[in-house]
Amino acid sequence: MNSAANPEGTPAAASSLQALLPALRRWPDVEAANLYAADACDRLILDTCAAAAGPSDRWPDAIAVIGDHYGALALGALALGSTSVRVHTDSLTARRAIEANLARLMPERAGDLEFCTLEQVAQGASSILLALPRGLDVLGEQAAAAAAVADPGAKLFAGGRIKHMSRSMNEVLAAHFTRVDVSLARQKSRVLTASTPRDEQPASSFPATATHQVRGTSFTLHAGAGTFGAARLDPGTRLLLENLPDLSGHATLVDLACGNGAIGICAALENPQLRVDASDHSASAVASTLAAAQRNNLAGRITAVQDDALGRLPDASATLVTLNPPFHIGNTVTADIAFKLIDDAARVLAPGGTLLCVFNSHLRYRSELARRVGPTEQLARDRTFTVTASNRAH
């Protein structure tokens, strides 16, 4: 690390950071040999912010962090000398990972880190660290929220892996800040530095609203940019809904990884006796599901909460679970997150209970569903997706 990363020119903070980053864990998220809690991109974001400090060579006392996954940016800022770090992460799993790493590695600094909403995190901030998200819409939502409340001279340091970056990201940031600079590449990473929020911010197209129809049932989705699919009905979810079996024997549907709430909304409209217990690790998804429930006059029958898988529910407590699992964690494609969700669904299902699942056909999850849950049959398949029903073994 260069000398600019040392607050007030001392090497102690840089040494502390060097020791901190390899010690971070992903828990309670999926952990595997090829999955890391900190990477070269996190280091480059921290170094770029340090180098921008100017002649005083001083790391910012107060800093805002958006989209941190496991604490590399937030705890890294503490290690480099910040005394006040505000963090926004949409994921409950990410928040718990950051909290766990803070408690394990820097317990004496617990009072210096605060979790905030996206609208609050950059309030008055002059330095903002951001891990670039997958979607341009999400980046736009984050940049708009930061620019609206940050210090007039604020700088936002947005880093990502080059293979996941595009020129469109520069354009999104330029819509909200007057200048965008691009760093040199380092270890296949770059940082976009957006400086000085614009006085006039462009209008946002989010939350978005859209109406859909499946099997004669019409319903409306209302979702933020950070929700999977936003207000769209993704093809996998549509295929599952078009092939829902008879649900008249169920009183409650547990909608795991609910996203925009489409599965629970449509199922509840088709089955007047059904109550929906929805959850997602994403705060945006939970808010979108609750908003959709209101718009479809289902607020009294649908609940939605943030959860890490189905951690809130006891064993053998559900007769019906639906799942459209993600196949990536951040920008890393992996089946591990789907298997974590499937395993927790199996735990929560009562004997004889059913897991309805849709997945990309090439992933061939059917054998895993049979092994992890119980006897599994195919309900539908098209060129891209497969829908299955797995019955919990007695």
Summary of the structure (lengths in Angstrom):
residues: 394
radius of gyration: 22.2
end to end distance: 56.9
largest distance: 70.1
contacts: 1414
relative contact order: 0.09
helix: 35%
strand: 27%
